[in-house]
Amino acid sequence: MSVAAKMEVVLKISELPEAETVENGWQKFELDSEGIIVSITVKPKMFKKLTQAQENFPQWVAAIAGKMGESTENGFKLEQPNIQVFEKKPKAEKSA
């Protein structure tokens, strides 16, 4: 017997993806996750989180989460994407 579950896909990036502007200023970009191409379309305000991270942090990581959407030729579309950006701080060296 199966139990109901929710599946969420989380992709982590540390580089600003090349995006193209589509309808209403939304930004569309693709990520290659081990050969699976994930197509993502976000509002300009959400994409701005990535551009600000690129400008303000020497190192950063972004977690892009959403639901697996319809299949594409090489992967799938990410539905209801959400972006969280974190500054990546270098680890302090341990003293002996």
N, C-alpha and C positions, 0 to 999 in steps of 0.2 A: 504494500500500500504506500502510495506516495504522499508526501507532505508538501503543502504549498510553500514556495520560497520566492524571493525576489532576487534577480540577478542584476548586478551592477558591474560595469566594466570601468576600470581605472587605468588610465595611461599616464605615465610620468615622463616629462620632458624637461630639458635644461637648456634648450636653444629655442630662439624665436622662429616659429614656422613661417614660411612664405605663404601669405594669404592673398586671396583675390576678393575684391568687393563685389557683392551680389546685390540682389534686390533690397531696397531700404537701407543701404549702407552696411548690411550684415557682412561678416567676414567668413570666408570659406577656406579651409585648409585641410591637408591630408597628413596623416602620420603613418609611418611604416613600422608596424609592430611585428618584427620577425617574419616579414614577408606578407603579413596581412595588412592591407591598406584600410585605414579607418578614416572616413570622411566626416568632417565636423564643420558645422555652420553655427556661428554665435553672433549675438548682438555686438555692436561696436563697443559698448561699455564693458562687456565681458572680455573682449579681445584686448582692450586697453590695459587690463591687468597684466597681460603678457608683455606688452610694449613697455609699460612702466617698470616691470621687473628687469627687463633688459637694460633700461636706462639707469636705474637706481641701485642695482645690486651687482657686485663683481661676479658672484655666483648665486644661482637661484635654481629652484626646482618647482615645477607646476604639476599639480595633479588634476587631470581632466577626467571627470566621472560622468557616466550616463548609462542609458539602457542600450542594449544591442538592437539596432533598427534593421531596416530591410537590407538584404544582401546586395552587394554590388559585384561587378566583374572580378575584382581582386580582393574583396573584403566585405565591409558593411558600413552603414551610416550609424553614427552615434546620435541617439535621440535624447532630448532633454539634457544637453551637456551643461556641466557646471565646472568652473575653473577656480582652483585655489592656488595661490602662489606663496612660496616660502623662500626667505633668504637662506642661502646655504652658507653656513659659517665654517671656516676651516677648523678641523679638530686640533685642539691644543696637544702639543707633543708631551708625552709623559716623561717626567724626570725620574731618573733611576735612583 
